[in-house]
């Protein structure tokens, strides 16, 4: 399934390299086979403040359509990863510049976090590693295996409660704290005695073996880390790693296997939800019992957000969402959804943001015209 996602991936051979704003471009349409990481992160900055920082400083291009794509994904990603309790403080997006210089080095960014020094970290596409934007110097710095990453293909990036950046790659985890990178080998996490280093497929260019991939990361309220991988979930308590439901005393009596965990979310009551395109339905662990839900007999679903009302939203196949209110999963579809929904947020007025659309409870409105780049709605 994921082979095609990496058909175009290439390893970057450049060392950490600084780029002025007019040397870069970040675009934002997620293709149908893209993987996403955990959708939960410590509340720190509003999505608009991060997006505005980058847009006001760096976005200069000849392609307004590319600009629209950039803003749509960046806004959605930062809304999910950094909004405070689901409330997004927004400014007018009329300040968005309409020019980005096209550069193939910087393509789609699927994940972003802000570190304790104010730098904004982006996951690159096409196996190009990681990027950090310094709003003071207005420069980007690229990081690859030459600088300490375990692999250049990155699936997720996450900031823990102490400010450490956790980077899930195609070959284990890389952590960044201060100015230092450190690697947690996948074999240390999984205990696999038959570990083989990740390499790119000679014909298609995707990283293999897939059991080395770390797809999602979450630190729960108790400080326990959860790592979603191709072979299930692993937990880390600060001392030891354990394979969830395999050697940690938790029983999986659901009859459904846990594989390819692309998203992990902790709800307001401490339940851990997880799923992905390799699981059957979606799982919930309440600290004692593991439960599997299959809304509308869906093949898979993964959690992306809990709103201010306490409802939990799940993405699923066929470009639709499920909204769990109480014990009921309600199908939520819209012609506006033409692909998987990987992220969402809720603004201070209670409107829902899905990528380039705002839903006020009755109707959908487009934020930015996909072709002209013009702002259609102030949010």
ABEGO torsion letter per residue (X at the ends): XAAAAAAABBBBABBBBBBBAAABBBBABBBAABBBBBABBBBABBAAAAAAAAAAAABBBABAAAAAAAAAAAAAAAAAAABBGGBBBBBBAAABBABBBBBAABBBBABBBBBAAGBBBBBBBGGAEBBBBBAAAGBBBBBBAAAGBABABBABBBBBAAGBBBBBBABEBBBBBEABBBBBBAAAAAGBAABBBBBBBAAAGBBOBAAABBABBBBBAAGBBBBBBAAEBBBBAGABBBBBGAAAGBBBAAGBBBBGBABBBBBAAGBBBBBEAABBEBBBBAGABBBBBBBGGBABBBBABBBAAGBBBBBBBGGBBBBBBEABBBBBBBAABABBBABBBBBAAGBBBBEABBBAGABBBBABBAAAGBBABBX
